[in-house]
């Protein structure tokens, strides 16, 4: 079974696994950093030592998680050069800029002040230490911003153009890259989800203490902070997730259609498939339970604009491939004669579809001589795997509404001073893994839903890899699995150890 796995598939598996693993630690780092700032602010304002103890204890768990995030994150950026060399060459001018800024501006800021957070308690005034704590939180959020600016450009490339002389994408407007609406929506939605993860972590571990009849005052105060913060964060995640859905409906129509398993365009406003069973082989959806009008409102913010189905989008993409073939032919002419004015005009007129013509490289080296059958095959390649997107999206949404209900209940019980009901404590404790389930599902939707593109509409994934042998990739993949498994063991051991010790012994 594994003998037929190619370089592209192995490269995708390796990057996907390392990315999903790395993102286990990122949300908790972002969420806990802000919660530490809130707790220490209360300590500075009130002078009550219990809030200092809370900040220090949750700070230990933050530190363990932060170290693991750094260790697993460094390898991510190196893979662009080792496993995705042509991707790095083709879009490095655009993609590398926000990553470089993230390193210089955000990571160094966070890494510098995290040291002051841990070792500055007796060397700084209260206000100075509080400032360092909030700068750690700022650094973690800025880090997310620049990473998501880069990722948002992969989803919706803007502010860049193709230079036929260098055969690369180059920045034409950095402000367009930075203020890309898709990137900004992804940032606020992802950060809100990270806040939910941080709040759930504090809520769940505090519930564990109360179930063990330990650290009552500490746990109740922690749960109260987590309940308020988590309620605001879960509301934000849902609202901002809706905005991301709207932008997908505008900019990534195929992803939206696949998420909804919508094969045929419906009369506006389209219904939302609450539960259904996608059949990608026969291009249809089985046994759909629908909510009328809901998809039209989410994807178009209107009741009169249609949401295009997969079949119609494939037809559109066939036309885009044919149009891109003209740009590709003009490019070949310019490579021979860079001063050919007519070829420059043709390339400029059809440049936006050049990437679609590259899909034909999977079937023929002679793109301009592609057959109608090859064009049709390439057009159907623009349809991602529907079933996995359909269900992962719904798991994510179901978790989001569960978080809203749980944090609303926690907030209510905290106001009534009834947080110690055992049924609620067990519910809160057992809910601990759910934010990570939702977050990983969300990343699957975002990244797998973009396939077959590395850069949506610009560079197909299969063209972005390095010239490696499958043996090399099996060795590196095996190394990552072993190394990351060892890191996971260390992480869980340390986290469980300090959770069991609790604040009194820490």
C-alpha positions as CSV (number, residue, x, y, z in Angstrom):
1,X,0.0,0.0,0.0
2,X,2.8,2.4,0.9
3,X,5.0,1.6,-2.1
4,X,2.9,3.8,-4.4
5,X,3.0,6.9,-2.1
6,X,4.6,9.7,-4.1
7,X,6.8,12.7,-3.1
8,X,3.9,15.1,-3.1
9,X,1.7,13.0,-0.8
10,X,4.6,12.3,1.6
11,X,5.5,16.0,1.7
12,X,1.9,16.9,2.4
13,X,1.6,14.2,5.1
14,X,4.8,15.4,6.8
15,X,3.9,19.1,6.8
16,X,0.3,18.4,7.8
17,X,1.3,16.2,10.7
18,X,3.9,18.7,12.0
19,X,1.5,21.6,11.6
20,X,-1.4,19.9,13.4
21,X,1.0,18.8,16.2
22,X,2.5,22.2,16.5
23,X,-1.0,23.7,16.8
24,X,-1.7,21.7,19.9
25,X,0.5,24.1,21.8
26,X,-0.1,27.4,20.1
27,X,-3.7,28.1,21.2
28,X,-3.0,27.4,24.8
29,X,0.0,29.7,24.7
30,X,-2.1,32.5,23.3
31,X,-5.0,31.9,25.6
32,X,-3.1,31.5,28.8
33,X,-0.9,34.5,28.1
34,X,-4.0,36.8,28.1
35,X,-5.4,35.1,31.2
36,X,-2.1,35.6,33.0
37,X,-2.3,39.3,32.2
38,X,-5.9,39.5,33.6
39,X,-5.0,37.6,36.8
40,X,-1.9,39.7,37.4
41,X,-3.8,42.9,36.7
42,X,-6.3,42.0,39.5
43,X,-3.3,41.2,41.8
44,X,-1.7,44.6,41.1
45,X,-5.1,46.4,41.6
46,X,-6.1,44.5,44.8
47,X,-2.8,43.5,46.3
48,X,-4.2,40.1,47.3
49,X,-1.6,37.4,47.3
50,X,-3.9,34.7,46.0
51,X,-4.0,36.4,42.6
52,X,-0.2,36.4,42.5
53,X,-0.3,32.7,43.3
54,X,-2.8,32.1,40.5
55,X,-0.6,34.0,38.0
56,X,2.5,32.1,39.0
57,X,0.8,28.7,39.0
58,X,-0.9,29.0,35.6
59,X,2.4,30.6,34.4
60,X,4.2,27.4,35.1
61,X,1.8,25.5,32.9
62,X,2.1,28.3,30.3
63,X,5.9,28.0,30.4
64,X,5.9,24.3,29.7
65,X,3.5,24.7,26.8
66,X,5.4,27.7,25.5
67,X,8.7,25.7,25.3
68,X,7.0,22.9,23.5
69,X,5.4,25.3,21.0
70,X,8.8,26.8,20.2
71,X,10.5,23.4,19.8
72,X,7.8,22.2,17.4
73,X,7.4,25.5,15.6
74,X,10.9,26.0,14.4
75,X,10.8,23.0,12.2
76,X,7.7,24.3,10.4
77,X,9.5,27.2,8.7
78,X,12.5,25.1,7.7
79,X,10.2,22.7,5.8
80,X,9.4,25.4,3.3
81,X,13.1,25.2,2.2
82,X,13.6,21.5,2.6
83,X,10.3,20.0,1.4
84,X,8.7,22.8,-0.6
85,X,11.7,24.4,-2.4
86,X,9.8,25.4,-5.5
87,X,7.0,26.9,-3.4
88,X,9.6,28.9,-1.5
89,X,11.2,30.0,-4.8
90,X,7.9,30.9,-6.5
91,X,6.2,32.9,-3.7
92,X,9.1,33.5,-1.3
93,X,9.1,37.2,-1.9
94,X,5.5,37.5,-0.6
95,X,5.3,34.6,1.8
96,X,8.7,35.2,3.5
97,X,8.1,38.8,4.5
98,X,5.4,38.2,7.2
99,X,7.3,35.2,8.5
100,X,10.5,37.3,8.8
101,X,8.5,40.1,10.6
102,X,7.0,37.5,12.9
103,X,10.4,36.3,13.9
104,X,11.9,39.8,14.5
105,X,8.9,41.6,15.9
106,X,6.7,39.0,17.7
107,X,8.8,36.0,18.6
108,X,11.7,37.9,20.0
109,X,9.3,40.2,21.9
110,X,7.6,37.2,23.4
111,X,10.8,35.3,24.1
112,X,12.5,38.2,25.8
113,X,9.6,39.1,28.1
114,X,8.8,35.5,29.0
115,X,12.1,35.4,30.8
116,X,11.2,38.5,32.7
117,X,7.9,37.0,33.6
118,X,9.5,34.0,35.2
119,X,12.6,35.5,36.8
120,X,11.5,39.1,37.5
121,X,9.1,38.7,40.4
122,X,11.6,39.8,43.0
123,X,13.6,42.1,40.7
124,X,10.9,44.3,39.3
125,X,8.1,46.4,40.7
126,X,4.5,45.1,40.5
127,X,3.7,47.5,37.6
128,X,6.9,46.6,35.7
129,X,6.3,42.9,36.0
130,X,2.7,43.4,34.9
131,X,3.9,45.2,31.9
132,X,6.2,42.3,31.1
133,X,3.3,39.9,31.4
134,X,1.1,41.9,29.0
135,X,4.0,42.2,26.6
136,X,4.3,38.4,26.5
137,X,0.6,38.3,25.6
138,X,1.1,40.9,23.0
139,X,4.0,39.0,21.5
140,X,2.0,35.8,21.3
141,X,-0.9,37.6,19.5
142,X,1.5,39.4,17.1
143,X,3.1,36.1,16.3
144,X,-0.3,34.7,15.4
145,X,-1.1,37.8,13.3
146,X,2.0,37.5,11.1
147,X,1.6,33.8,10.6
148,X,-2.0,34.2,9.6
149,X,-1.2,37.1,7.3
150,X,1.1,34.6,5.5
151,X,-1.6,31.9,5.6
152,X,-4.3,34.3,4.6
153,X,-2.4,35.2,1.5
154,X,-2.3,31.5,0.6
155,X,-6.1,31.4,0.8
156,X,-6.6,34.7,-1.0
157,X,-3.5,36.0,-2.8
158,X,-3.6,39.7,-3.1
159,X,-1.1,42.5,-3.3
160,X,1.2,40.5,-5.5
161,X,1.9,40.0,-9.2
162,X,3.7,37.5,-11.5
163,X,7.0,38.7,-12.9
164,X,7.7,36.8,-16.1
165,X,11.4,37.8,-16.0
166,X,12.1,36.1,-12.6
167,X,9.3,33.5,-12.9
168,X,8.2,34.4,-9.4
169,X,5.3,36.1,-7.5
170,X,6.5,39.5,-6.2
171,X,4.9,42.0,-3.8
172,X,3.1,44.9,-5.5
173,X,1.4,46.3,-2.4
174,X,2.4,45.2,1.1
175,X,-0.6,47.0,2.6
176,X,-2.9,44.8,0.5
177,X,-1.0,41.7,1.8
178,X,-1.2,43.0,5.4
179,X,-4.9,44.1,5.3
180,X,-6.0,41.2,3.2
181,X,-9.6,40.7,4.5
182,X,-9.2,36.9,4.6
183,X,-6.1,37.2,6.7
184,X,-7.6,39.6,9.1
185,X,-10.7,37.4,9.5
186,X,-8.6,34.3,10.0
187,X,-6.5,36.1,12.7
188,X,-9.4,37.3,14.8
189,X,-11.2,34.0,14.5
190,X,-8.2,31.9,15.3
191,X,-7.1,34.1,18.2
192,X,-10.7,33.9,19.6
193,X,-10.5,30.1,19.4
194,X,-7.2,30.2,21.2
195,X,-8.8,32.2,24.0
196,X,-11.5,29.6,24.2
197,X,-8.8,26.9,24.6
198,X,-7.1,28.9,27.3
199,X,-10.3,29.5,29.2
200,X,-11.3,25.8,28.9
201,X,-8.0,24.7,30.2
202,X,-8.3,26.9,33.3
203,X,-11.9,26.0,33.8
204,X,-11.3,22.2,33.4
205,X,-8.2,22.0,35.7
206,X,-10.0,24.2,38.3
207,X,-12.9,21.8,38.1
208,X,-10.5,18.9,38.7
209,X,-9.2,20.6,41.9
210,X,-12.7,21.1,43.2
211,X,-13.6,17.4,42.4
212,X,-10.6,16.5,44.4
213,X,-11.6,18.9,47.2
214,X,-8.3,20.8,46.9
215,X,-7.4,24.5,46.5
216,X,-11.0,25.7,46.8
217,X,-10.4,29.4,46.9
218,X,-7.8,29.2,44.2
219,X,-10.0,27.1,41.9
220,X,-13.2,29.1,42.4
221,X,-11.4,32.4,41.5
222,X,-9.8,30.7,38.5
223,X,-13.1,29.4,37.3
224,X,-14.7,32.7,37.6
225,X,-12.1,34.4,35.4
226,X,-12.2,31.5,32.9
227,X,-16.0,31.7,32.8
228,X,-16.2,35.4,31.9
229,X,-13.2,35.2,29.5
230,X,-14.5,32.0,27.9
231,X,-18.0,33.4,27.4
232,X,-16.7,36.5,25.6
233,X,-14.2,34.4,23.5
234,X,-16.7,31.8,22.4
235,X,-19.2,34.5,21.3
236,X,-16.4,36.1,19.4
237,X,-15.3,32.9,17.8
238,X,-18.8,32.2,16.5
239,X,-19.4,35.7,15.2
240,X,-16.0,35.9,13.6
241,X,-16.3,32.4,12.2
242,X,-19.4,33.5,10.4
243,X,-17.4,36.3,8.9
244,X,-14.9,33.7,7.6
245,X,-17.7,31.8,6.1
246,X,-18.9,34.9,4.3
247,X,-15.4,35.5,2.9
248,X,-15.1,31.9,1.8
249,X,-18.4,32.4,-0.1
250,X,-16.9,35.4,-1.8
251,X,-13.3,34.3,-2.5
252,X,-13.2,30.5,-2.2
253,X,-16.4,29.4,-3.7
254,X,-15.3,25.8,-4.3
255,X,-14.3,25.4,-0.6
256,X,-17.7,26.7,0.4
257,X,-19.6,24.4,-2.0
258,X,-17.5,21.4,-0.8
259,X,-18.1,22.2,2.9
260,X,-21.8,22.2,2.2
261,X,-21.7,19.2,-0.2
262,X,-23.6,21.4,-2.7
263,X,-23.2,19.8,-6.1
264,X,-25.9,21.8,-7.9
265,X,-26.6,25.5,-7.6
266,X,-29.8,26.1,-5.7
267,X,-32.3,28.9,-6.1
268,X,-31.4,31.8,-3.8
269,X,-31.2,31.8,-0.9
270,X,-29.6,28.3,-0.6
271,X,-30.4,25.9,2.2
272,X,-27.8,24.7,4.7
273,X,-27.2,20.9,4.9
274,X,-27.3,20.3,8.6
275,X,-26.7,16.6,8.2
276,X,-26.0,14.8,4.9
277,X,-23.9,12.1,3.3
278,X,-21.8,13.3,0.4
279,X,-21.2,10.9,-2.5
280,X,-18.2,12.3,-4.4
281,X,-18.2,9.3,-6.8
282,X,-21.6,10.0,-8.1
283,X,-21.5,13.8,-7.5
284,X,-24.6,13.9,-5.3
285,X,-25.7,14.3,-1.6
286,X,-27.7,11.7,0.1
287,X,-30.3,12.0,2.9
288,X,-29.8,15.8,3.5
289,X,-31.5,17.4,6.5
290,X,-31.6,21.1,5.5
291,X,-32.1,24.5,7.2
292,X,-33.8,26.7,4.6
293,X,-32.1,30.0,3.6
294,X,-29.3,29.6,6.1
295,X,-26.4,29.0,3.6
296,X,-27.5,31.9,1.4
297,X,-27.4,34.2,4.4
298,X,-24.0,32.9,5.6
299,X,-22.3,32.9,2.2
300,X,-23.8,36.0,0.5
301,X,-25.4,38.1,3.3
302,X,-28.4,38.3,1.0
303,X,-31.6,36.4,0.0
304,X,-31.3,36.9,-3.7
305,X,-27.7,35.9,-4.6
306,X,-27.1,32.2,-5.4
307,X,-24.4,30.0,-3.9
308,X,-22.8,28.2,-6.8
309,X,-22.7,24.4,-6.7
310,X,-19.7,22.2,-7.4
311,X,-20.8,21.3,-10.9
312,X,-21.2,24.9,-12.1
313,X,-17.8,25.8,-10.5
314,X,-16.1,23.0,-12.3
315,X,-17.5,24.4,-15.6
316,X,-16.2,27.8,-14.6
317,X,-12.8,26.4,-13.9
318,X,-12.7,24.6,-17.2
319,X,-13.1,28.1,-18.8
320,X,-10.4,29.5,-16.5
321,X,-8.0,26.7,-17.5
322,X,-8.5,27.5,-21.2
323,X,-8.0,31.2,-20.6
324,X,-4.9,30.5,-18.6
325,X,-3.5,28.4,-21.5
326,X,-3.3,31.7,-23.4
327,X,-1.2,33.2,-20.6
328,X,1.0,30.2,-20.5
329,X,1.6,30.3,-24.3
330,X,2.4,34.0,-24.0
331,X,4.9,33.2,-21.2
332,X,6.7,30.7,-23.3
333,X,7.0,33.3,-26.1
334,X,8.4,35.8,-23.6
335,X,11.0,33.4,-22.3
336,X,12.4,33.2,-25.8
337,X,11.9,36.9,-26.6
338,X,11.4,39.1,-23.5
339,X,10.7,42.2,-25.7
340,X,7.7,40.7,-27.5
341,X,5.1,43.4,-26.9
342,X,2.1,41.4,-28.1
343,X,3.0,38.5,-25.8
344,X,3.3,40.9,-22.8
345,X,-0.2,42.2,-23.6
346,X,-1.6,38.7,-23.8
347,X,0.0,37.6,-20.6
348,X,-1.2,40.7,-18.8
349,X,-4.8,40.2,-20.1
350,X,-4.9,36.5,-19.0
351,X,-2.4,36.5,-16.0
352,X,-5.1,35.9,-13.4
353,X,-5.8,32.4,-14.8
354,X,-2.1,31.4,-15.4
355,X,-2.2,29.3,-12.3
356,X,-5.2,27.3,-13.6
357,X,-3.2,26.3,-16.7
358,X,-0.5,24.9,-14.4
359,X,-3.1,22.3,-13.2
360,X,-2.5,20.7,-16.7
361,X,1.1,19.9,-15.7
362,X,-0.2,16.9,-13.9
363,X,-1.3,15.4,-17.2
364,X,1.0,16.9,-19.9
365,X,4.2,18.8,-20.2
366,X,2.8,20.5,-23.3
367,X,0.2,22.7,-21.5
368,X,-0.8,24.6,-24.7
369,X,-1.6,21.3,-26.5
370,X,-3.8,19.8,-23.7
371,X,-6.8,17.8,-24.9
372,X,-10.4,18.5,-23.9
373,X,-10.3,15.4,-21.7
374,X,-7.2,16.6,-19.9
375,X,-8.8,20.1,-19.4
376,X,-11.8,18.4,-17.9
377,X,-9.7,16.2,-15.6
378,X,-7.8,19.3,-14.4
379,X,-11.0,21.1,-13.7
380,X,-12.4,18.3,-11.6
381,X,-9.1,18.3,-9.7
382,X,-10.2,21.6,-8.2
383,X,-12.8,19.8,-6.2
384,X,-11.4,19.0,-2.7
385,X,-12.4,15.9,-0.7
386,X,-16.0,16.7,0.1
387,X,-16.9,14.2,2.9
388,X,-14.0,15.1,5.2
389,X,-14.7,18.9,4.8
390,X,-18.4,18.4,5.3
391,X,-18.0,16.5,8.6
392,X,-15.0,18.3,10.1
393,X,-16.7,21.7,9.6
394,X,-19.8,20.4,11.5
395,X,-17.8,19.0,14.3
396,X,-16.1,22.4,14.7
397,X,-19.4,24.3,14.7
398,X,-21.0,21.9,17.1
399,X,-18.1,22.3,19.5
400,X,-18.3,26.1,19.2
401,X,-22.0,26.2,20.3
402,X,-21.2,23.7,23.1
403,X,-18.5,26.1,24.4
404,X,-20.9,29.0,24.3
405,X,-23.5,27.0,26.3
406,X,-20.9,25.7,28.8
407,X,-19.3,29.1,29.4
408,X,-22.7,30.8,29.7
409,X,-23.7,28.2,32.3
410,X,-20.3,28.7,34.1
411,X,-20.8,32.4,34.1
412,X,-24.4,32.0,35.5
413,X,-23.3,29.6,38.2
414,X,-20.4,31.8,39.2
415,X,-22.8,34.8,39.6
416,X,-25.0,32.5,41.8
417,X,-21.9,31.2,43.6
418,X,-23.0,27.6,42.7
419,X,-19.9,26.5,40.7
420,X,-19.3,23.5,43.0
421,X,-22.1,21.3,41.7
422,X,-20.5,18.0,40.8
423,X,-22.4,17.4,37.6
424,X,-21.1,20.8,36.3
425,X,-17.6,20.1,37.5
426,X,-17.5,16.7,35.7
427,X,-18.9,18.3,32.6
428,X,-16.2,21.1,32.7
429,X,-13.4,18.6,33.4
430,X,-14.4,16.2,30.6
431,X,-14.7,19.0,28.1
432,X,-11.0,19.8,28.3
433,X,-10.0,18.1,24.9
434,X,-12.9,19.7,22.9
435,X,-11.2,23.1,22.1
436,X,-8.3,21.2,20.5
437,X,-10.7,19.0,18.6
438,X,-12.5,22.1,17.2
439,X,-9.3,23.9,16.4
440,X,-7.7,21.0,14.5
441,X,-11.0,20.5,12.6
442,X,-10.9,24.2,11.7
443,X,-7.4,23.9,10.3
444,X,-8.3,20.9,8.3
445,X,-11.2,22.8,6.8
446,X,-9.0,25.8,6.0
447,X,-6.0,23.9,4.6
448,X,-7.6,20.8,3.0
449,X,-10.4,22.9,1.6
450,X,-7.8,24.9,-0.4
451,X,-6.6,21.8,-2.3
452,X,-5.4,21.3,-5.0
453,X,-3.8,24.7,-4.4
454,X,-0.7,25.6,-2.4
455,X,-1.6,29.2,-3.2
456,X,-5.2,29.5,-4.2
457,X,-5.5,29.9,-8.0
458,X,-1.8,30.6,-8.3
459,X,0.3,27.5,-7.6
460,X,-0.9,23.9,-7.6
461,X,0.3,21.9,-4.6
462,X,1.9,19.2,-6.7
463,X,4.3,21.8,-8.3
464,X,5.5,23.2,-5.0
465,X,7.6,20.3,-3.7
466,X,11.4,19.8,-3.6
467,X,13.2,17.3,-5.8
468,X,13.5,14.6,-3.1
469,X,13.4,10.8,-3.2
470,X,10.6,9.1,-1.3
471,X,13.2,7.3,0.8
472,X,14.4,10.7,2.1
473,X,10.9,11.6,3.0
474,X,10.1,8.3,4.7
475,X,13.3,8.8,6.9
476,X,12.4,12.4,7.8
477,X,8.8,11.6,8.4
478,X,9.8,8.7,10.7
479,X,12.2,11.0,12.5
480,X,9.5,13.5,13.1
481,X,7.1,10.9,14.4
482,X,9.7,9.5,16.9
483,X,10.9,12.9,18.0
484,X,7.4,14.5,18.4
485,X,6.2,11.4,20.2
486,X,9.0,11.8,22.7
487,X,8.2,15.5,23.1
488,X,4.5,14.6,23.6
489,X,5.5,12.2,26.4
490,X,7.6,14.9,28.1
491,X,4.8,17.5,27.7
492,X,2.1,15.4,29.2
493,X,4.3,14.2,32.0
494,X,5.3,17.7,33.0
495,X,1.7,19.1,32.7
496,X,0.2,16.2,34.6
497,X,2.9,16.5,37.3
498,X,2.4,20.2,37.9
499,X,-1.4,19.9,37.7
500,X,-1.3,17.2,40.4
501,X,1.1,19.2,42.5
502,X,-1.3,22.1,42.4
503,X,-0.6,25.7,43.4
504,X,0.2,25.0,47.0
505,X,3.2,22.8,46.3
506,X,4.3,24.6,43.1
